[in-house]
Amino acid sequence: MKKANTADIGFEDKIWKAADKMRGNIDASEYKSVVLGLIFLKYISDRFEAKYRQLVDEGEGFEEDKDEYTAENIFYVPAEARLSAIAEKAHTPEIGTAIDNAMRVIEKENRRLKDILPKNFARPELDKRRLGEVVDLFTNIHMHEHGEEKDILGRTYEYCLSKFAEAEGKLAGEFYTPACVVKTLVNILQPYRGRVYGPCCGSGGMFVQSAKFIEKHAGNINNISVYGQDSNPTTWKMAQMNLAIRGIFENSHIC
C-alpha cells in the first residue's frame, strides 16, 4: 500500500486554513511572520526534543550539553524557549512576550541565527487570544503521523508562503516566485554540484527546489553550496528559516 504523503491528505492546506481562521483583521503581509515564525519554532523545538529524548535514554547525562546538538547540526533550544514551555503560556496575556523572549534566547545560543528570527509577537495590534490559538495549533500537531517531519514542515512552510503570496497579490513578487517556474529553471540548470547563485533570492525557493532535484536524482546535498542576495531584510529572514527547515542552512550564504 502506498504511504500517504501531504499531497494525498492535504495536510498543508489544513494547517493553512486553521491558521488563517485565526488571522482576524491583520494584513497578510504582517501575519506571515507569525505563522512562518511559529513553523520554524516548531521545527527546531521538535528536532531538539527528539535528540534530547535520545540522550536521556542513553543515560550519560549529556542531554543539556550543547555540543551534542551542534555536532549534528541541531539548534540548541534552552528550556524556556522550547515550544512545550511556550505552550504553557498560550492562553495568557504574556504569550507574545514569551515568544519574543524565546526567539532572542535561541539566537543567543545559536549565533548562526542572529537577527534572523521574528521578534514582533508582543506588538499590541496582535490579538493575544488568537496568537494563543495559533500556538495551540502548532503545539498539537503530531508530524510523525503524516510522514518524515522535516519534509512535512518544509512543505507546510512553502505552502504557507504561496498562500501569503496569493493574499498579497503583486507585492508578493518580492519574496515569492511560483514553484512551477522555479522548478522548471532548476531542471534546466541541473545543479548536481557546485554553487547555486540567486541574485534576487526572495524566500529561497530556487535553493529548496535545487535540494529537491538532488534528492530526486540520488545526489548528495553537500555537493552544492547556495549563494543568494536580497535587499529586503524581512525576505532575507524568511529565506534563512526556509533553508534551515530544508536542511541546507549550513551550506548557505545569503546576504
ABEGO torsion letter per residue (X at the ends): XBBBBAAAAGAAAAAAAAAAAAAEABBAAAAAAAAAAAAAAAAAAAAAAAAAAAAAAAGAGAAABAAAAAAAGBBBBBAAABAAAAAAAAABAAAAAAAAAAAAAAAAABAAABGABBBAAABAABBAAAAAAAAAAAAABBAAAAEBAAAAAAAAAAAAAAAAAAAAEAAAAAABBBAAAAAAAAAAAGBABEBBBBABAEAGAAAAAAAAAAAAAGBBAAABBBBBBBABAAAAAAAAAAAAAAGAAAABBBX
